[in-house]
Amino acid sequence: MSLRIVVCVKYVPDATGDRHFAEDLTTDRDAVDGLLSELDEYAVEQALQISDEADDAEVTVLTVGPEDARDALRKALSMGADKAVHVDDEDLHGTDVFGTSKVLAAAIEKTGYDLVVCGMASTDGVMGVLPAVLAERLGVPQVTLLSEVSVADGKVTGRRDGDAATENLEAALPAVVSVTDQSGEARYPSFKGIMAAKKKPVEELDLDDLDLDGDDFGLEGSWTAVDEANARPPRTAGTVVKDEGEGGKQLAEYLAGQKFL
């Protein structure tokens, strides 16, 4: 039986762009270019490596987002994923991580899975809780923050590297795992992969397809809310210390004044 791997990916605003909030205090995605979250590229890479090692495996990439989120799916398909699922519905605008996890869980169950692979966090929200919440909704084990992961004999095993210790973990399939940015560099899509991605299937789903009620999502249905947001203050020129014989003394006085010494 084929090993069914689902990779959850996110389309995020480019961190190098001028990001800000819209009037409803959601991220203004129209004002900045978007791309596949860099941390999710590691998840795609690990899924592809597991697939390469398996006798028979299929990698599906899944995202929840607006129409432009297809670009994230195409990037993952060009890396080597086999097919994609895109959940897009106007009622999802403003949905928080808890609502998103509910949509992902429904889409994953509809698609079918043995292993779900996630990045350690998104590069926009940076919450890092979605893999755990998703595992809870699916009712399966979670093995998170792995720097090494493999699948064999109906189990997923991995290594989690902490500041003071390393843990070797395992769980029976089906399971949810998340991988860190230490798990290995993601492959760069080849020209052949980019061309092949154009012919790979992308299934479009909405909330009705998943038997979900739109009232449970969006800004009104979210468990969390942003009440206020202020722009970051512009950077100042700072203090310049010119060394004309007493530079070291001036620097020490400045550091002491800032309570760094």
N, C-alpha and C positions, 0 to 999 in steps of 0.2 A: 504493500500500500504506500502511495506517495506521501512523503512528509510535507505537510502543508504549513508554510511559514508566512505569517502576515507581519509586515513592517509598518508601524504607524509613523507617518511623517507629517511635517507641518510646513506650510508656506508662511514665511515670516518677512517683515520689512528688513531691507538691507541695513545692517548695523552701521555702515559707513555713510548712510544717507541722513537727511535732516528729518528725524522722526518727531512727531508730535501728536497730540490728541485732537480728535474731531469734537464738534459741539456736544455730542452725547457722551463724551469722555471715554470713547473707545479709540483704539489706535486708528489714525487716519491712514489707511492703506493705499488710498488713491494718490497721496502726495509723495510717495517714495516707492522706489522699485522693490520688488519682492524676490525671494529665492527660497530654495530648499534649505531648511535650517541646517547649519553646518554640523551640529551635534547629531542630527538624524542621519547624516551621511555615514557616520560610523555604524549606526544600526543597520543601514542597507548593506554596508560592506560585510559585517559579521553574518548577516543572513545569507549573503551570496557565498561566503566561505563555507558555511554549514551546508548549503545546497550543493556546493562542489564536492564535498566529502560524502554526501549521502548517495545511496544507490539510485534513488528516485525522489526528487523533491521539486516543489513549485513555490516560487516567491511572489507574493502579492503585496503591493504597496497600497496603503490606505491613507486617505486624508479627509479631513472635514474642513471646508472652507469655500470661499467664493470662486467664481469662474476662473480667476487667475491662478488659483491653487493647482490647476492642471499642469502648470509649469514645473512645480515641485515633483509631480508624478512623472512627468516626462524625463526629468533629470535622473530619477531613480530607475526608470525603465532603460534609459540609455546606459546606465551603469551595469545593467544585466538582469534586472527583475523581469519576471515573466508577464505579469499583468497588473492592472491597477483598478482601484475602486475609489470613486470620488463622491462624497456626500455633500451636496450643495442644496441649501434651502434658505429662502429669505428669512424665515423665522429663527434661524440660528444666529443672526447678527447680534453680537454682544454676549453670546453664551460664555460662561466661565468654564474652568477646567472640569468641574464636577458634571456640568451638563454635557460637555464635550466627551467625557469618559462614557457617559450613558449612550451617546450616539455611536461612538467607536465600538462599544461592546455589542450593540445591536448589529452593526455592520459586520463585525468579526464573526458573530454567531451565524449570520446569514451567509457569509462567504465560506465558513468552515475553516478550522485551524487545528494545528497541533502545537505550534509555538508562535507566540507573539513577541516581536522584538521592537524595543523602543530606544530612543536616545535618552541620555541621562536627564535632560531638561530641554526646553525650547530656548532659543536665543532671544526671544522677545519677553515672554512672561517670566522665564527662569524659575518656575516654581519647583519643578522636579518631582511632583507628587503623582503625576498622571499614571505612570506604570503601576504603582501600588493601588491606586483607586480603581484602575481598569481591572487588575487581577481580582479585586474584591467583587466587582460587578460580575465578572465571568465565573467567580467561584473556583478559581484555580490558584496554585502556588505562585508566588513571586520570588524571583532571584534577581536582585537589582544591583546596579552600580558595579558591573563586572568589567574587568580589564582583559579577561580571557573567557571564551565560552565555546562549548562543543556539545554535540548531541550524539548519543549512542545508546542502543539497547533500551529505548523507550524512556530515557532520562536526559535532562539537560544538566550539564555540570559547568562550573565556572569559578574563577578566582576573583575575589574582591580585595583590593589593596587599600588598606587604611593607613593612617599616619603612624600607628604603633604596631600594627599586626596585619597579616594576610590571612584571609579565610578562604577555604575551599568549600564550595557549596554545591548542592545538587537538589533536583526536584523531579518528580515524575511528570511526564507529559500527560495532558496539555498543561502549559505553563506560560507565564509572562516573564520576560527578562528585559533588563535595560543595560546598556553598555556605555562605558565612559569614553572620553577622548583619548584614553591610553590604550584602547583595544586594538589599534592599528590604523594606519592611514587609509582613507577611502580611495579606491581606484578612480582614475580620471577617465571619463567616457571617451571611447575611441570614436572615430568617424563612422566605423561600421556599426557601433552600438547606437550612435545618434540616429542613423538612418533606419536601423531596425526598430527603434523605439516608436517611430511614426506608424508602424504597422501593428503594434501590440495593442491588445484590447484594453479600453478604459470604460469600466461600467459606471454609469451615472445613477445615483440613488438620491431620494429625498426622504423627508420624515414619513410620508405616507408609505413609502416602500418598506420602511423599517417598523411600521405600526407604532409610531411615536406621535404624541400630541404636541403640536407646536407651542401650546401655552406653557409647557414645562421648560421652555428654552428662551433664548434671547435675554435682553436686559431684565425683563420682568420676572422671568423664571429662574434667574441665576441665584445661587446661594450667597454670592459675594457681590459687592458693588463698589465702584469708585465714586466717592462723594465729592472730591475736589482734586484738581491737578494744577500745578503751577509750573511755568517754564523754568528751566535751570538758569540761574543768574549768569550773565556773561562773564567770561574769565577776565581777570584783571592782569595788569602788566607784572604785578609782583614786585618784590624788593630786589634791587640790583646792588651787589656789593663789589665795589671796585678796589682791587688790591693795589694800594699805593704805599705799602709798607705796613699797614695795620688791617689788612683784609681778614686775617685769621681772627683778630680780636673782634672785628665788626660782625663776622659770621657767628662767633660764639655768643656775642651779645644778642644777636637776632634769634638764635636757637633757644637761648635761655628765656627770652621774652615770649617765645611761643610755647614755652614749657616742654621743649624737646630735650633739654638738658637739666 
